[in-house]
Amino acid sequence: MTLPELRQLRYFVAVAEELSFTRAARRLSIAQQSLSQQITVLERTLDAKLFDRDSRGTRLTEAGRLFLPEANAVLDRARQAVATLARARRGEVGELTVAFLASTANYLLPPVVRAFRERYPDVRLHTEDTSVATLVAGLRDGRYDAAFSRPPLVDGLAARTLAVEQTCAVLPEGHPLADRDELTLADLADEPWVLTERSSWPPWHRKYDEDFRRAGYEPKIVQRAASVPSLLGLVAAGVGVSRLARSAHSLRRTGVVFVPLAGEQARTQVLWLPEADKPALRNLLDVVTELAARTDLTQAG
C-alpha cells in the first residue's frame, strides 16, 4: 500500500476538525479546490472514503472517524521528531562519554557533571576515571568525546586550560623540610624519591627528567608506584618524597605535608579532538569554561 504524505494527513485533520472544506482551506491558507483534490487523492491512496459530502454539509464516515486519531498521532510524532532534531542540533539531547584522569576525578568530576546536568538534563553523560594513556587513546579512537586531565604533552588534541594550581613537594610528616614555606627541586637533591612508573605516561617522565636536570641532579628513585594514592601512601610511610599538584592532598589528609615548589605550577585541561563537531560537546566546553571562570575547580569537589 502506498503511504499518504504528511501534508495530506494535515489536510484531512483540518477538514475533519472544521467539518467544512471552506473553513479548512482558509485555516490552511490554500485554495478550496486544491484541498478537495488532495483529499480525493488521499482517499484513493487509502482506498477508503473518509467524508460524506452533501447538501447538509461535510461529515466523517466511520472509516474517517477511526482514521482521525491515527492521523493525529502520526502528525504529533512527526512534530516531535522535528523538535527532537532541532534540540539535537542545539546540543540539548544526545549523549557524551567523558574521561577524567583518575588522580583528578575525586575533586573535578562532581562539579563538572553537576553543572552540565543542571544545564542539559536530557544529554546522557557517561563518565570514566582512567589513566592518562587510556584517556588519550580513547580520545583519538572516538571512545571519549572529551577528557579532563593534566596536559598530556602530545600533539593532535585540542585543549583548554581550566585551572592552574601550585605544584608541591610531598614530604612525610616530621620531615626536616616540612615546616618550610617554600622549596625548590634543588633542595631535595639528597632525598630518596618515589615516582610513578615511567611506562605510565612517557611524555610526563621525559618532562620530569628535564626538570631534575635543570635542578642539577638525577633523583635517587627508591620505589615506583602505579597511582597517586599509592605514591602518597609511600610518602606517608617514610619511603621517600614526591612531587604532585596541591589538589592531590584531597586523596590523603594525614601522614603527608605539601610544601609549594617555587615557580612550579600544574594545569588542569579539558581535551577533545579538534575536528569533533558534536553540538553537545560544544555545550560541555562552554559549561566547563563558565564553571572554571567562577570556581576553583581544584578545590570544588
Sequence and secondary structure as in RCSB ss.txt:
>XXXX:A:sequence
MTLPELRQLRYFVAVAEELSFTRAARRLSIAQQSLSQQITVLERTLDAKLFDRDSRGTRLTEAGRLFLPEANAVL
DRARQAVATLARARRGEVGELTVAFLASTANYLLPPVVRAFRERYPDVRLHTEDTSVATLVAGLRDGRYDAAFSR
PPLVDGLAARTLAVEQTCAVLPEGHPLADRDELTLADLADEPWVLTERSSWPPWHRKYDEDFRRAGYEPKIVQRA
ASVPSLLGLVAAGVGVSRLARSAHSLRRTGVVFVPLAGEQARTQVLWLPEADKPALRNLLDVVTELAARTDLTQA
G
>XXXX:A:secstr
     HHHHHHHHHHHHHT HHHHHHHHTS HHHHHHHHHHHHHHHTS  EEEETTEEEE HHHHHHHHHHHHHH
HHHHHHHHHHHHHHTTSSEEEEEEEEHHHHHHHHHHHHHHHHHH TTEEEEEEEE HHHHHHHHHTTS SEEEES
    SS EEEEEEEEEEEEEEETT TTTT S B GGGGTTSEEEEE GGG HHHHHHHHHHHHHHTS  EEEEEE
SSHHHHHHHHHTTS BEEEEGGGGGG  SSEEEEEEEEEEEEEEEEE TT   HHHHHHHHHHHHHHHHS TTT 
 
